[in-house]
Structure formats: C-alpha cells, structure tokens
Amino acid sequence: MIRIAKKTDPKKLAELKKKINDESYINLAINRIAQTLTKEIIHMKEE
C-alpha cells in the first residue's frame, strides 16, 4: 500500500520552527519523553 503525505500546513510549520529554538520548550519536551519512557519501563518490569 502506498501512502501519500498530506500537504504541510505553513502555519503549524512556523510554530514548530519557533518552538525548536525555545530552550524551555525543548527541555519540557525532553522531560515529558523521559517520564513516559520511565513509566513504560517500570510497567514492563512489573509484568
């Protein structure tokens, strides 16, 4: 099956470009990813 990519929304793309350069946003995103991974690893060990 072939998937065709959706057209990029220029408004959303501009927002993401701003966020990438915002250190506090990047730190928050990294912390959320770390928390999610930690919870999943702990959950896997409990099974």
JOZITA-V825241 format. One record per residue. N is the residue number from 1. RES is the residue in one letter. PHI is phi in degrees with one decimal (NA if undefined). PSI is psi in whole degrees, -180 to 180 (NA if undefined). D_LAST is the distance of its C-alpha to the last C-alpha in Angstrom with 1 decimal. Layout:
n=N res=RES phi=PHI psi=PSI d_last=D_LAST
n=N res=RES phi=PHI psi=PSI d_last=D_LAST
This chain:
n=1 res=M phi=NA psi=136 d_last=35.4
n=2 res=I phi=-103.8 psi=131 d_last=37.1
n=3 res=R phi=-106.2 psi=136 d_last=36.0
n=4 res=I phi=-103.9 psi=127 d_last=38.6
n=5 res=A phi=-66.5 psi=144 d_last=37.7
n=6 res=K phi=-72.9 psi=156 d_last=38.8
n=7 res=K phi=-67.8 psi=144 d_last=41.6
n=8 res=T phi=-78.0 psi=134 d_last=40.8
n=9 res=D phi=-83.5 psi=112 d_last=41.7
n=10 res=P phi=-58.8 psi=-33 d_last=44.0
n=11 res=K phi=-66.4 psi=-47 d_last=43.3
n=12 res=K phi=-66.1 psi=-39 d_last=39.5
n=13 res=L phi=-62.5 psi=-42 d_last=40.1
n=14 res=A phi=-63.7 psi=-40 d_last=42.5
n=15 res=E phi=-62.9 psi=-44 d_last=40.0
n=16 res=L phi=-63.8 psi=-39 d_last=37.3
n=17 res=K phi=-63.1 psi=-38 d_last=40.0
n=18 res=K phi=-65.4 psi=-45 d_last=40.8
n=19 res=K phi=-64.7 psi=-36 d_last=37.2
n=20 res=I phi=-61.1 psi=-32 d_last=36.7
n=21 res=N phi=-89.6 psi=1 d_last=39.5
n=22 res=D phi=-97.0 psi=108 d_last=38.3
n=23 res=E phi=-60.1 psi=-39 d_last=36.7
n=24 res=S phi=-67.1 psi=-35 d_last=35.2
n=25 res=Y phi=-65.9 psi=-44 d_last=33.6
n=26 res=I phi=-62.7 psi=-43 d_last=32.1
n=27 res=N phi=-61.3 psi=-43 d_last=30.7
n=28 res=L phi=-63.0 psi=-44 d_last=29.2
n=29 res=A phi=-62.5 psi=-44 d_last=27.6
n=30 res=I phi=-63.5 psi=-42 d_last=26.2
n=31 res=N phi=-63.0 psi=-40 d_last=24.8
n=32 res=R phi=-64.3 psi=-42 d_last=23.1
n=33 res=I phi=-63.0 psi=-45 d_last=21.6
n=34 res=A phi=-62.4 psi=-42 d_last=20.4
n=35 res=Q phi=-64.0 psi=-44 d_last=18.8
n=36 res=T phi=-62.4 psi=-46 d_last=17.0
n=37 res=L phi=-63.6 psi=-41 d_last=15.7
n=38 res=T phi=-61.3 psi=-46 d_last=14.7
n=39 res=K phi=-60.7 psi=-42 d_last=12.8
n=40 res=E phi=-67.2 psi=-39 d_last=11.0
n=41 res=I phi=-65.8 psi=-43 d_last=10.3
n=42 res=I phi=-62.7 psi=-42 d_last=9.1
n=43 res=H phi=-63.4 psi=-39 d_last=6.7
n=44 res=M phi=-64.1 psi=-39 d_last=5.5
n=45 res=K phi=-69.7 psi=-27 d_last=5.5
n=46 res=E phi=-74.8 psi=-21 d_last=3.8
n=47 res=E phi=-75.9 psi=NA d_last=0.0
